[in-house]
Amino acid sequence: MGVIVVAIAALVMILLLIRGIYDEVAGKKKLREKLKNSFGKKTERSLSAEEFDTLTHFHRNNLHHRKGCQIIDDITWNDLDMDEVFLSMDSTLSQTGKEVLYDILRRPVKDEEVIKRRDRIISFFSENETERLACQICFAKMGRLSKISVSDYLNDLEGVSGDNNFRHILCILFAIAALIMVFVRPVIGFPVFFVVLIYNVATYFRRKGDIEPYIVSFAYITRMIRSSRELVKIKCSETAEYTKRIDELSNGLRGLNINTFILFSGRGMTGGFLDMVLDYLRIFFHLDLIKFNIMLAIVRDKHDDIRELFELTGFLDASIAVASYRKSIDHFCVPEYCPQIKVEAKKLFHPLLQEPVPSDVSTEKGIIVTGSNASGKSTFLKSVALATLMSQTIATVAAERFISPMFEIYSSMSIRDNIIAGESYYMAEIKSLKRILDRADSAQEPMICFIDEVLRGTNTIERIAASSQILKSLSRDNVLLFAATHDYELTYMLEDYFENYHFSEEVRENDIDFSYILEEGRAQSKNAILLLKLLGYNDSITDSARESARVFQRENKWEKL
C-alpha cells in the first residue's frame, strides 16, 4: 500500500513538472509572437506624473558619474516636448531599459565613436530577429516597476540602520528551545513558548517596517541578475563586449541569488497554504530578516557593480526600443558629422506629427524664420533641435540626411509664468535667455541655440531694440542660432548676421491653407486679424482692427479710438 502511495505521489510530481515546463514553453512562445508583432509599431504608453518622475531618478542620481558631458536642462527638455518623444519610443520591457533610455536622451555625447557603437548595436537588433527576441524575453523577465526607482534605494542604503544577525540567531535558538520545552516540560514550556513568541513577533515587525521598502528593490536586483545570466547565453558577436562585462558582473553578484525565496516568496500571507506556513516561520524565526541583512551587506559592498549591471542591461533593452522606433517613423537616417559649424538636413520632419511636411535646410550662418501665426515656425525649430539632440544620443534622425558637428544644445521656446516663484512671463523669459548668453560666453566647443519669439513678454519698441542686440550677440564663430519671430524689422536689422527663411500660406475667401514648406527669404504676409475673423469674431472688431493697422502703416502712429 505504501509503495502505491509513493508511486502515485511521484507520478503527480512528474505530471506537475511536465505541466510547468509546458506552461513555460507555451508562455515563451506566446510572448515571442507578441514581441514579434509589436516590433516597429508606435507605442501608446502613458505614465502618470508620479511614474514619470520616478523614471527620471536613475538619471538624476547618477549625474556625478557624468562629468565632461552636457546634460539637457529642464527648459530645453520641456521646449522640445521630450516627455512625449520619450513615450513614443519607449517599448522597453525592463525597468533598467526604461530608466537608461531616459538617461541617454538627457545626455548628448560629443564622441563620434560612442554614437557609431550605439548605431551598430541598434542596427544589429533591427536586422537580427532571433537574437532580438531572445534578449527581449530576458528583459521581460526582469519586468518594469511603476512607482519605485531601484537607484533611489541603492543610493539610500547608507540610511538603513545596521542590524546584527546575532540577535536574530538568538531568537531562533530561543524559539527552538521553547518548542523542545513544550514537549519535555509542558507546564513550563507553554508559558516560555508564549513569551518567546511575543518577543520574536514584536522585534520582527519593528525591524520589518524599516526594511519593507527595500525588499521590492532587492527583488528586482535578483531578477536582474538571473535574467543577466540568461542574457549572456545568447551568443551575439555584436553585443559580445557588453555581455562579457555583464557575465563578469552577474558572476560577482551570484551571492545575492542564494535562497532568495526566504525573503520574497509568499509575502503578505496572500498566497497558498505553503506560503502562509512560510510566512509564520519567517515571523517566528526571523528568517527573512537574517537573509535581508546578508543581502544588504552584499549590496552595499557591490553597489557600483549593481549600478553598472543596471546600466549595461538597460542599454541593450533601450537599443532594442530605438530599433523598433526607427521602423515606426516614416523615414530616418544615421547622422553624419563634420568639423564645420553648420546644419544640413534633407527631408527633415517632426516625428510626433501624424502627417509631417518635410523641410530642407542648409546653413552655416544661422537662421531667422518669419511667417504668419500657425504657419509652422515653432515646429520647424523643434524639428531641427530634436534632430540635433537625437543625432547625439540615439544616432537616429527623422530625416533623409542630417549633417552637423557635435553641438551643445540650448533653447528658449515655451516659457511659462512661474506663479510660485512670483515671476512674470518676461522675467522667466529673460532668465532663460541669460543662461544661453552666459554659456555662449564660456563655451569652447560648438553650440546650437533655438529661440522662439524672443522677448515676446514686453512692448514692441523695447522688444525689437533688445532682441536685435541679443540675437546679434549670439552671432559667433562657435554658435549657430535658429530663431523665429513675428517682428519683421529684425529680418532687415540682422540680415548681415543671419539668413532669412519663412513659411507662407494661401489666403482664400473663408479659409487659410498653410503649406508648411520652408522657403528662403523673409515672409511678406500676416494673418492674425484674418484668423480672428475665421474663428467667428464680430466683423466690427476685425474690420476696425484691419483699418487701424492700415493707418499705422501709413502714418507710423496709432490713431486714438
C-alpha positions in Angstrom: 0.0 0.0 0.0 2.8 2.4 1.0 4.6 1.7 -2.3 1.4 2.6 -4.3 1.0 5.9 -2.4 4.6 6.8 -3.1 4.3 5.9 -6.8 1.1 8.0 -7.1 2.8 10.9 -5.4 5.8 10.6 -7.6 3.6 10.5 -10.7 1.7 13.6 -9.6 5.1 15.4 -9.1 6.2 14.4 -12.6 2.9 15.5 -14.1 3.1 18.8 -12.3 6.7 19.2 -13.5 5.7 18.4 -17.1 2.8 20.9 -16.8 5.1 23.6 -15.5 7.6 23.0 -18.4 4.8 23.1 -20.9 3.3 26.3 -19.5 6.7 27.9 -19.6 7.4 26.9 -23.2 3.9 28.0 -24.2 4.3 31.2 -22.4 7.6 32.0 -24.1 6.1 31.1 -27.5 3.1 33.5 -26.9 5.4 36.2 -25.6 7.8 35.8 -28.6 4.8 36.1 -31.0 3.6 39.2 -29.2 7.0 40.9 -29.3 7.5 40.0 -33.0 4.2 41.6 -33.9 4.7 44.7 -31.9 8.2 45.5 -33.2 8.2 48.6 -35.3 4.8 49.7 -34.1 4.2 53.1 -32.5 4.0 52.8 -28.7 0.8 54.0 -26.9 2.1 54.1 -23.4 1.2 56.8 -20.9 2.6 57.5 -17.5 1.2 59.4 -14.5 3.2 62.4 -13.3 4.4 60.3 -10.3 5.6 57.4 -12.6 7.3 59.8 -14.9 9.1 61.5 -12.0 10.2 58.1 -10.8 11.8 57.0 -14.0 14.0 60.2 -14.0 15.7 59.2 -10.8 18.4 56.9 -12.3 19.5 59.9 -14.5 19.4 62.4 -11.6 21.1 60.0 -9.1 24.0 59.4 -11.4 24.8 62.9 -12.6 28.0 62.8 -10.6 29.2 60.0 -12.9 28.5 62.1 -16.0 31.4 64.6 -15.8 32.5 66.0 -19.1 29.2 65.7 -21.0 26.3 68.1 -21.4 23.1 67.4 -19.6 20.0 68.7 -21.4 18.5 71.1 -18.9 14.8 71.1 -18.0 14.0 74.2 -20.1 15.3 72.7 -23.3 13.8 69.3 -22.4 10.3 70.8 -22.0 10.7 73.1 -25.0 11.2 70.0 -27.2 8.3 68.1 -25.7 10.8 65.4 -24.8 8.4 63.6 -22.4 6.2 62.8 -25.4 9.1 61.9 -27.6 10.4 59.5 -24.9 7.0 57.8 -24.6 6.8 57.5 -28.4 9.9 55.3 -28.4 9.7 53.6 -25.0 8.9 50.0 -25.9 11.4 48.8 -23.3 10.4 45.7 -21.3 12.6 46.2 -18.2 12.9 48.9 -15.6 16.6 49.1 -16.5 15.8 49.8 -20.1 13.2 52.4 -19.3 15.4 54.4 -17.0 18.5 54.1 -19.1 16.7 55.2 -22.3 15.6 58.4 -20.5 19.1 58.9 -19.2 20.6 58.5 -22.7 18.2 61.1 -24.1 19.2 63.6 -21.4 22.9 63.3 -22.2 24.0 64.2 -25.8 27.6 62.9 -26.3 30.4 64.5 -28.3 32.3 61.3 -29.1 31.6 60.1 -32.6 32.9 56.6 -31.7 30.2 56.3 -29.0 27.5 57.2 -31.4 28.8 54.7 -34.0 28.9 52.0 -31.4 25.3 52.7 -30.4 24.2 52.7 -34.0 25.9 49.3 -34.5 24.0 47.7 -31.7 20.7 49.3 -32.7 21.2 48.2 -36.3 22.1 44.6 -35.2 18.8 44.3 -33.3 16.9 45.8 -36.2 18.3 43.1 -38.6 18.5 40.0 -36.3 15.1 39.0 -35.1 16.1 35.7 -33.4 18.7 37.3 -31.2 16.5 40.3 -30.5 13.5 38.2 -29.4 15.8 36.1 -27.1 17.1 39.2 -25.5 13.6 40.7 -25.1 12.4 37.6 -23.3 15.2 38.1 -20.8 14.2 41.7 -20.3 10.5 40.8 -20.0 11.5 38.5 -17.1 13.2 41.5 -15.4 9.9 43.4 -15.8 9.1 47.1 -15.1 8.2 48.9 -11.9 5.7 51.7 -11.7 6.4 54.0 -8.8 9.7 52.6 -7.5 13.2 53.5 -8.6 15.9 50.9 -7.8 18.6 53.6 -8.0 16.8 55.5 -5.1 17.1 52.6 -2.8 20.7 51.9 -3.9 21.6 55.5 -3.1 19.8 55.4 0.3 21.4 52.2 1.6 23.6 54.1 4.0 20.4 55.3 5.6 19.4 51.7 6.5 20.2 51.2 10.2 22.7 48.4 10.9 21.4 45.2 12.3 23.4 42.3 13.6 22.2 38.8 12.7 23.5 37.6 16.1 20.3 38.7 17.9 18.1 37.1 15.2 20.1 33.8 15.6 19.4 34.1 19.4 15.7 34.4 18.6 15.9 31.2 16.6 17.7 29.4 19.4 15.2 30.7 22.0 12.3 29.6 19.7 13.8 26.1 19.3 14.4 25.7 23.0 10.9 26.8 23.8 9.4 24.3 21.3 11.5 21.5 22.8 10.5 22.5 26.3 6.8 22.4 25.3 7.2 18.6 24.6 9.5 17.9 27.5 8.0 20.1 30.3 4.6 21.4 29.0 3.8 23.2 32.3 6.9 25.4 31.9 7.2 25.1 28.2 3.9 26.7 27.1 4.5 29.9 29.2 8.1 30.1 27.9 6.9 29.5 24.3 4.3 32.3 24.5 6.9 34.7 26.0 9.4 33.9 23.2 6.6 34.1 20.6 5.6 37.6 21.8 9.2 38.8 21.8 10.0 37.4 18.4 6.9 38.8 16.8 7.4 42.2 18.3 11.0 42.5 17.3 10.3 41.1 13.9 7.7 43.7 12.9 9.7 46.5 14.4 12.6 45.6 12.0 10.4 44.6 9.1 8.8 48.1 9.0 12.3 49.6 8.5 13.3 47.3 5.6 10.0 46.7 3.8 10.6 49.5 1.1 13.9 47.9 0.2 12.6 44.4 -0.3 10.9 45.3 -3.6 14.2 46.9 -4.8 16.2 43.8 -3.8 13.7 41.5 -5.5 14.2 43.5 -8.7 18.0 43.3 -8.4 17.8 39.5 -8.0 15.6 39.3 -11.1 18.1 41.4 -13.0 20.9 39.1 -12.0 19.0 36.0 -13.0 18.0 37.5 -16.3 21.6 38.6 -16.9 22.7 35.0 -16.6 20.3 34.1 -19.3 21.3 37.1 -21.4 24.9 36.1 -21.6 23.9 32.7 -23.0 22.7 34.4 -26.2 25.7 34.4 -28.4 25.9 37.6 -30.5 29.2 38.9 -31.8 27.9 42.4 -32.0 26.9 42.5 -28.3 29.9 40.5 -27.1 31.7 43.4 -25.4 28.6 44.1 -23.4 27.6 40.5 -22.5 31.2 39.8 -21.5 31.1 42.5 -18.9 27.5 41.5 -17.9 28.8 38.0 -17.3 31.6 39.2 -15.1 29.3 41.4 -13.0 26.5 38.9 -12.6 29.0 36.2 -11.6 30.3 38.5 -8.9 26.7 39.1 -7.7 25.6 35.4 -7.5 25.6 35.5 -3.7 22.5 37.7 -3.9 20.5 34.9 -5.5 21.1 32.2 -2.9 17.9 31.2 -1.0 16.1 34.3 -2.0 12.7 32.5 -1.6 13.1 33.1 2.1 12.8 36.8 1.6 10.5 37.1 -1.4 8.0 34.2 -1.7 4.6 34.2 -0.1 5.0 37.7 1.3 1.8 39.2 2.8 0.1 35.9 3.6 -1.9 36.2 0.4 -0.6 33.0 -1.3 -1.5 29.4 -0.8 -1.2 27.2 2.3 2.6 26.6 2.0 3.2 30.4 1.5 1.2 31.0 4.7 3.2 28.5 6.6 6.4 30.1 5.3 5.2 33.5 6.5 4.6 32.2 10.0 8.1 30.5 10.1 9.6 33.8 8.9 7.9 35.8 11.7 8.7 33.3 14.4 12.3 32.6 13.4 13.2 35.9 11.7 14.4 34.0 8.6 13.8 36.9 6.1 15.4 39.4 8.4 18.6 37.3 8.5 18.5 36.9 4.7 17.9 40.7 4.3 20.9 41.6 6.4 23.1 39.2 4.4 21.9 40.7 1.1 22.2 44.2 2.5 25.9 43.6 3.2 26.5 42.3 -0.3 24.5 45.1 -2.0 26.5 47.8 0.0 29.8 46.1 -1.0 28.8 45.7 -4.6 26.9 49.0 -5.1 29.0 50.1 -8.1 28.7 46.7 -9.8 24.9 46.7 -9.4 24.7 50.2 -10.9 26.9 49.1 -13.8 24.9 46.0 -14.4 21.7 48.1 -14.3 23.2 50.4 -16.9 24.5 47.7 -19.3 21.3 45.7 -19.3 19.3 48.9 -19.7 21.4 50.0 -22.6 20.7 46.8 -24.6 17.0 47.0 -23.8 16.9 50.7 -24.8 18.8 49.8 -28.0 16.0 47.4 -29.0 13.4 50.1 -28.2 15.3 52.5 -30.5 15.5 49.8 -33.2 11.7 49.5 -33.0 11.3 53.3 -33.1 13.3 53.5 -36.3 10.8 51.3 -38.0 7.8 53.1 -36.6 8.6 56.5 -38.2 8.3 57.5 -41.9 12.0 57.5 -42.6 15.2 58.1 -40.6 18.9 58.5 -41.2 22.1 57.9 -39.2 23.6 61.3 -38.7 26.9 62.4 -40.3 29.3 64.6 -38.5 31.6 67.4 -39.8 34.1 69.9 -38.2 32.3 73.0 -39.7 29.7 74.9 -37.7 26.7 74.1 -39.8 23.4 72.2 -40.1 22.4 70.5 -43.3 19.2 68.5 -43.4 17.2 66.9 -46.2 13.5 66.0 -45.8 13.6 66.8 -42.1 10.3 66.3 -40.1 9.0 66.2 -36.6 8.4 62.6 -35.6 5.4 63.3 -33.3 3.3 64.7 -36.2 0.8 62.4 -37.9 1.2 63.9 -41.3 4.5 65.9 -41.3 5.7 68.1 -44.1 9.5 67.6 -44.6 11.9 70.5 -44.8 15.3 71.0 -46.4 17.7 73.4 -44.8 21.4 74.2 -45.0 23.1 77.0 -43.1 26.4 78.0 -41.7 25.3 81.4 -40.6 22.2 80.8 -38.5 18.6 81.4 -39.4 15.8 83.8 -38.6 12.4 82.3 -39.5 9.3 84.5 -40.1 5.8 83.7 -41.1 2.2 84.0 -40.1 0.6 82.6 -37.0 0.3 78.8 -37.1 2.4 78.6 -40.3 5.0 76.2 -38.9 7.8 78.3 -37.4 7.9 76.7 -34.0 7.5 73.2 -35.3 10.5 73.8 -37.7 12.7 75.0 -34.8 11.7 72.0 -32.7 12.4 69.6 -35.6 15.9 70.9 -36.0 16.6 70.9 -32.3 15.2 67.4 -31.8 17.2 66.2 -34.8 20.4 67.6 -33.2 19.6 66.0 -29.9 18.7 62.6 -31.3 21.8 62.7 -33.6 24.0 62.9 -30.5 22.0 60.4 -28.3 20.4 57.5 -30.3 22.0 58.0 -33.7 18.6 58.3 -35.3 17.3 61.4 -37.0 13.9 61.9 -38.6 15.3 63.0 -42.0 16.8 61.5 -45.1 20.1 63.2 -44.4 21.5 65.2 -41.4 24.9 66.7 -41.1 26.3 68.7 -38.2 29.2 68.9 -35.7 28.8 67.7 -32.1 26.9 70.7 -30.5 25.9 71.8 -27.1 22.2 72.3 -27.3 20.1 75.0 -25.7 16.7 76.5 -26.3 14.3 79.2 -25.1 10.9 78.5 -26.7 8.0 77.6 -24.4 8.4 79.9 -21.5 5.8 80.0 -18.8 5.0 82.3 -15.9 6.3 81.0 -12.5 3.5 81.8 -10.2 5.0 80.0 -7.2 8.3 82.0 -7.5 6.4 85.2 -8.2 8.0 85.6 -11.7 6.2 87.2 -14.6 6.5 85.8 -18.1 9.0 88.5 -19.0 11.2 87.7 -16.0 11.1 84.0 -16.7 12.0 84.7 -20.4 15.0 86.9 -19.8 16.4 84.4 -17.3 16.0 81.7 -19.8 17.9 83.8 -22.4 20.5 84.8 -19.9 21.5 81.2 -19.3 22.1 80.8 -23.1 24.2 84.0 -23.3 26.3 83.0 -20.3 27.0 79.6 -21.7 27.9 81.1 -25.1 30.4 83.4 -23.3 32.2 80.4 -21.8 31.7 77.6 -24.4 34.8 76.3 -26.1 33.0 73.9 -28.4 30.2 74.3 -31.0 26.9 75.4 -29.6 23.4 75.5 -31.2 20.6 77.6 -29.9 16.9 77.8 -30.6 14.8 80.9 -29.6 11.1 81.3 -30.4 9.7 84.8 -30.3 12.4 86.5 -28.4 11.2 88.8 -25.6 7.5 88.4 -26.6 6.7 89.4 -23.0 7.3 93.1 -23.4 6.3 96.1 -25.6 7.1 96.3 -29.3 9.7 99.1 -29.3 11.8 97.7 -26.4 11.3 94.2 -27.7 12.8 94.9 -31.1 15.6 97.0 -29.7 16.7 94.5 -27.1 16.0 91.3 -29.1 18.1 92.6 -32.1 21.1 93.0 -29.8 20.6 89.7 -28.1 20.4 87.8 -31.4 23.4 89.8 -32.8 25.4 88.8 -29.7 24.8 85.2 -30.5 26.2 85.5 -34.0 29.6 84.0 -33.1 32.1 81.7 -34.8 31.2 78.7 -32.5 27.4 79.4 -32.1 24.7 78.6 -34.6 21.3 80.2 -33.9 17.9 79.3 -35.1 15.3 82.0 -34.2 11.6 82.5 -35.0 9.9 85.9 -34.8 6.9 87.9 -35.8 9.0 91.1 -35.8 9.8 91.5 -39.5 12.0 94.5 -38.6 14.6 92.0 -37.3 15.0 90.4 -40.7 16.3 93.7 -42.0 18.3 94.8 -39.0 20.1 91.4 -38.8 20.4 90.4 -42.4 24.2 90.7 -42.3 24.3 88.2 -39.5 21.6 85.6 -40.3 19.9 84.1 -43.3 16.2 84.7 -43.7 13.7 81.9 -44.2 9.9 81.9 -43.9 6.7 79.9 -44.1 3.8 81.1 -46.2 0.1 80.4 -46.8 -2.6 80.8 -49.4 -5.5 83.0 -48.3 -8.9 82.2 -49.6 -12.3 83.8 -49.0 -13.1 82.0 -45.8 -10.0 79.9 -45.2 -6.2 79.8 -45.0 -4.2 77.0 -46.5 -0.8 76.6 -44.9 1.9 74.9 -47.0 4.3 74.3 -44.0 7.1 74.4 -46.6 10.2 76.2 -45.6 11.2 78.9 -48.2 14.1 81.2 -48.5 13.7 84.9 -47.8 11.5 86.9 -45.3 7.8 86.5 -45.1 5.5 89.0 -46.7 2.1 88.1 -45.3 0.3 88.5 -41.9 -2.8 86.7 -40.8 -3.5 87.5 -37.1 -6.6 89.6 -37.9 -7.8 87.2 -40.5 -7.6 84.3 -38.0 -9.9 86.2 -35.7 -12.4 86.6 -38.5 -12.2 82.9 -39.4 -12.9 81.9 -35.8 -16.1 83.9 -35.7 -15.1 87.2 -34.1 -17.5 90.1 -34.8 -16.9 91.9 -38.1 -16.8 95.2 -36.2 -13.8 94.1 -34.3 -11.9 92.6 -37.3 -12.7 95.3 -39.8 -11.8 98.1 -37.3 -8.5 96.3 -36.4 -7.6 96.0 -40.1 -8.2 99.7 -40.6 -6.2 100.6 -37.5 -3.3 98.6 -38.9 -3.5 100.4 -42.3 -3.4 103.8 -40.5 -0.3 102.8 -38.5 1.4 101.5 -41.7 0.6 104.8 -43.5 1.3 107.3 -40.7 3.6 105.3 -38.4 1.4 106.1 -35.4 -1.7 104.6 -33.8 -5.0 106.5 -34.1 -6.9 107.4 -31.0 -10.0 105.2 -30.5 
